[in-house]
Amino acid sequence: MSLSIIIPFLNEGINVEKTVTSIFSTVKGDVEVVLINDASDDDFAYESVAKQYHCEYIRNSFRVGVAACRDLGVKLASNEAVMFLDAHMQFFQTGWDKLVLERVLHEPNTIFCARSVYMNLNWEVVSNAPQGCGAFIPFENVQDFLATKWLINPTDDHSIPCIFGAAYCFNKSFYEQLGGLSGLLQWGGDEQFLSAKAFMFGGRCALLPELSVGHVYREIYPYECSQTLNVYNQLYIASVLQPKASADRMVNRFLNSVSQVEGARDLLDDMREEVQAHREYYLSFLNKRSFAEFLAYNEAFRHRH
C-alpha cells in the first residue's frame, strides 16, 4: 500500500520545487505525487520539476480553482490513502508517510490533519508562534463560516471540528462518498465544507498529533482571489447542507447584513437549480447528524483556541 499526495498550485514558482524536495527527502516508502498546475502564467518550469521527481503533472488550460483541482487529483490518485498539500509546505520528520498510511487505513471514516507549524516567507519556522491543532469556526452568522481559529488544546481522542493547515489525509472512498468539494468555486471554504460533511455523514475530523508540517503563511497571494466567489462559497455551503427553509433564512440574514455582495446574490440566483440539486444529493446521505448539530459540536471547542 502507498500514499497519493495531491498538490494543486497557481503561480507558486520555486515553492513547488521546495515542497516536492521536502516530500522525497523525508518519506520512507513509495509515494505518488500529483502536481496540478491551475493555469499558472508565471513561466516557471513546473514540468521540469515534475519530471525530475517522477511526479504526475497536469496543467489546466484555464483556471478552475483549488476545489476542482483537488477533486481531479483524487480521481487520478492510484491509492486509497490520499493527502492534500499546498505548494508551500515543509516536512521535518523522516518516515511520516508510514504514519499517515497506517492511520488513514485504520480509520477510513476520519479526515486527519497535521499540526501546522507557522513559517515565514523565507521558509523559516517562527519559533514563538503556536502550532495549530486543527481549527474551530467562530460562527455567529453565515458570513463567519469561512473564518477559522486555530485550536491549541486538542481533545483526548484528538477529535476536532475543522481541519486546518493544508496537510490533510483521508481515505479516497470516504472522500468520494462525501461528494468531495463539488460545488465550490475557485477558492474558499474547502476545509469547512469537508469537515461539516464528514460530521454529518457520521465520521469525524481528527488531529494527527505526531505529525507537524511547516506551512508558509502569507497575506498576499500570487493570484487573484474573487470576493464575489468567496462569498458565494459561504452561501453555497449554508444552502446545500440544510433543508431549504433553514438555508433560505440563514442566507437572507447574511445578504441583508453585508454590503457589496450583489454579485454573490446574483450568482446564487443563477445557480439556484444546481444548488437545489446539490442540496437534495447531499441531504440524501448526510443524514446521520444535522448541520445544526455540527455547529453545536463546533461551538463546544470555542474555549480551546
C-alpha positions in Angstrom: 0.0 0.0 0.0 1.2 3.5 -0.8 0.1 7.1 -0.4 -1.0 9.6 -3.1 -0.2 13.2 -2.5 -2.2 15.9 -4.4 -0.7 19.4 -4.8 -2.7 22.0 -6.7 -1.0 25.3 -7.3 -1.1 28.6 -9.2 1.9 30.8 -9.7 3.9 29.3 -6.8 7.2 29.3 -8.5 10.1 27.8 -6.6 7.8 26.9 -3.7 6.6 23.8 -5.7 10.1 22.5 -6.0 10.8 23.1 -2.3 7.7 21.3 -1.3 8.4 18.3 -3.6 12.0 18.1 -2.4 10.8 18.1 1.2 8.5 15.2 0.5 11.0 13.0 -1.2 13.8 13.7 1.3 11.6 12.6 4.2 9.4 9.7 3.1 10.4 6.1 3.6 8.0 4.4 1.3 6.9 4.8 -2.3 4.6 7.8 -2.7 2.7 9.1 -5.7 2.8 12.9 -6.1 0.3 14.5 -8.5 1.1 18.2 -9.3 -1.9 20.1 -10.7 -1.0 23.4 -12.3 -4.1 25.6 -12.4 -3.1 27.6 -15.4 -0.1 29.4 -14.0 1.2 32.3 -16.1 4.5 33.0 -14.3 6.6 31.0 -16.8 8.2 28.8 -14.1 9.5 25.4 -15.3 7.0 23.3 -13.3 7.0 20.4 -15.7 10.8 20.0 -15.3 10.3 19.7 -11.5 7.7 17.0 -12.1 10.0 15.1 -14.5 12.9 15.3 -12.1 10.9 13.7 -9.3 8.7 11.4 -11.4 5.5 13.2 -10.4 2.4 13.1 -12.4 1.8 16.5 -13.9 -1.4 18.1 -15.1 -1.7 21.6 -16.5 -5.1 23.2 -16.7 -5.7 25.3 -19.8 -7.8 27.7 -17.8 -8.2 28.3 -14.1 -10.7 26.0 -12.4 -9.9 26.7 -8.8 -8.4 24.7 -5.9 -11.5 22.8 -5.1 -11.9 21.4 -8.6 -8.2 20.7 -8.8 -8.3 18.7 -5.6 -11.3 16.7 -6.8 -9.4 16.0 -10.0 -6.4 14.8 -8.0 -8.5 12.4 -6.0 -9.9 10.9 -9.2 -6.3 10.5 -10.6 -5.0 9.0 -7.3 -3.9 5.4 -7.6 -4.0 4.7 -3.9 -6.7 4.5 -1.3 -4.8 6.7 1.1 -4.7 10.3 -0.1 -3.1 13.5 1.2 -3.8 17.1 0.2 -0.9 19.6 0.4 -0.5 23.2 -0.5 2.6 24.0 -2.6 4.5 25.8 0.2 4.9 23.0 2.8 7.9 21.6 4.7 8.2 18.2 6.4 10.5 17.8 9.4 10.1 14.1 10.2 11.5 11.1 8.3 9.1 8.3 7.6 5.9 10.4 8.2 4.3 8.7 5.2 4.1 5.4 7.1 2.3 7.1 10.0 -0.2 8.7 7.6 -0.8 5.4 5.7 -1.4 3.5 8.9 -3.9 5.9 10.4 -5.9 6.5 7.3 -6.3 2.8 6.5 -7.1 2.1 10.2 -9.8 4.8 10.4 -11.4 5.1 6.9 -14.2 7.5 8.0 -11.8 10.1 9.5 -10.2 13.1 7.9 -6.9 13.8 9.6 -4.8 17.0 9.6 -1.3 17.5 10.8 -0.1 20.0 13.4 0.5 23.2 11.5 3.9 24.9 12.0 4.0 28.6 11.1 6.8 29.5 8.7 7.6 33.0 7.2 8.1 33.9 3.6 11.8 32.8 3.9 10.7 29.3 4.9 11.9 29.9 8.4 9.9 28.5 11.4 8.6 31.3 13.5 9.7 30.0 16.9 7.3 31.9 19.1 4.2 31.1 17.0 1.9 28.3 18.4 1.3 25.2 16.4 -2.2 24.8 15.1 -4.0 21.7 16.1 -6.9 21.9 13.7 -9.5 24.7 14.0 -12.9 25.7 15.1 -15.2 28.1 13.2 -16.1 31.3 15.3 -19.6 31.1 13.9 -22.1 33.8 14.6 -23.6 34.4 11.2 -23.2 32.7 7.8 -20.6 35.2 6.8 -18.4 33.8 9.6 -18.4 30.3 8.0 -15.1 30.9 6.1 -13.4 32.2 9.3 -11.3 29.8 11.4 -9.3 30.0 14.5 -6.5 27.5 15.4 -7.1 25.1 18.2 -4.2 24.9 20.6 -5.5 22.3 23.0 -6.9 19.2 21.3 -9.2 16.7 23.0 -8.1 13.4 24.5 -9.2 11.5 21.4 -7.8 14.2 19.1 -11.2 15.0 17.6 -11.6 18.4 16.1 -14.5 20.2 14.4 -12.5 21.5 11.4 -9.3 20.5 9.6 -6.8 23.3 9.0 -3.3 23.9 7.9 -3.4 22.4 4.3 -2.0 19.0 5.2 -5.0 16.7 5.2 -5.1 12.9 4.7 -8.1 10.6 4.2 -9.5 7.5 2.6 -10.3 8.0 -1.1 -13.5 6.1 -0.9 -14.7 8.2 2.1 -13.9 11.4 0.2 -15.8 10.3 -2.8 -18.8 9.2 -0.6 -18.9 12.8 0.8 -19.1 14.2 -2.7 -15.6 15.8 -2.4 -15.6 19.6 -2.9 -18.1 19.6 -5.8 -20.0 23.0 -6.0 -17.3 25.2 -4.6 -15.9 27.9 -7.0 -12.3 29.0 -7.2 -11.2 29.4 -3.6 -12.5 29.4 -0.1 -14.4 27.0 2.3 -12.7 23.7 1.4 -11.8 22.8 5.0 -15.2 23.9 6.4 -17.2 22.1 3.8 -15.3 18.8 4.1 -15.4 19.0 7.9 -19.1 19.6 8.1 -19.9 16.8 5.7 -17.7 14.3 7.4 -19.5 15.0 10.7 -23.0 14.9 9.1 -22.1 11.6 7.4 -21.2 10.1 10.8 -17.5 10.3 10.5 -15.1 12.8 12.2 -12.1 15.1 11.7 -9.1 14.5 13.9 -5.6 15.8 14.6 -2.5 13.6 13.8 -0.6 14.8 16.9 2.6 13.0 16.0 2.9 14.8 12.6 4.0 18.5 12.3 4.2 20.1 8.9 5.5 23.6 8.1 3.3 25.9 6.2 4.3 29.3 4.7 1.5 31.6 5.8 1.2 34.8 3.8 -1.1 37.7 3.4 -0.6 38.3 -0.3 -1.4 35.6 -2.8 0.3 35.1 -6.2 -3.1 35.0 -7.8 -6.4 36.9 -7.7 -9.0 36.0 -5.1 -12.5 37.0 -6.1 -14.5 38.3 -3.1 -17.7 37.5 -5.0 -16.8 33.9 -5.4 -15.6 33.7 -1.8 -18.9 35.0 -0.6 -20.8 32.6 -3.0 -19.0 29.7 -1.4 -20.2 30.7 2.0 -23.7 30.9 0.8 -23.4 27.7 -1.1 -22.2 25.7 1.9 -25.0 27.1 4.1 -27.5 26.4 1.3 -26.7 22.8 0.4 -26.2 21.4 3.9 -29.6 22.4 5.3 -33.2 21.9 4.5 -34.4 24.7 2.1 -36.3 26.7 4.7 -33.5 26.9 7.2 -31.0 27.6 4.4 -33.1 30.4 3.0 -33.4 32.1 6.4 -29.7 32.0 7.0 -28.8 33.2 3.5 -31.3 36.1 3.7 -29.9 37.2 7.1 -26.5 37.2 5.5 -27.5 39.1 2.4 -29.3 41.7 4.5 -26.3 42.3 6.8 -23.4 42.5 4.4 -22.9 45.1 1.7 -21.3 44.7 -1.7 -22.4 41.1 -2.2 -24.8 41.7 -5.1 -22.5 39.6 -7.4 -22.8 36.7 -5.0 -26.5 37.1 -4.7 -26.9 37.1 -8.5 -24.6 34.1 -8.8 -26.7 32.2 -6.2 -29.9 33.1 -8.1 -28.3 32.0 -11.4 -27.3 28.7 -9.9 -30.4 28.1 -7.9 -31.4 24.9 -9.7 -27.9 23.5 -9.3 -27.8 24.4 -5.6 -31.2 22.7 -5.1 -29.9 19.6 -6.9 -26.8 19.5 -4.7 -28.9 20.0 -1.6 -31.1 17.0 -2.4 -28.0 15.0 -3.2 -26.1 15.8 0.0 -29.0 15.6 2.4 -29.9 12.2 1.0 -26.9 10.6 2.7 -25.6 13.3 5.1 -28.3 12.2 7.5 -26.5 10.8 10.5 -26.3 14.3 12.0 -27.6 17.7 11.0 -25.8 20.9 10.1 -27.2 22.5 13.3 -25.6 19.6 15.3 -22.3 20.3 13.5 -22.5 24.0 14.5 -23.2 23.0 18.2 -20.4 20.5 18.2 -18.1 23.1 16.7 -19.2 25.7 19.4 -18.1 23.4 22.2 -14.4 23.9 21.0 -14.5 27.7 21.4 -12.7 27.7 24.7 -9.8 25.6 23.3 -8.5 28.2 20.8 
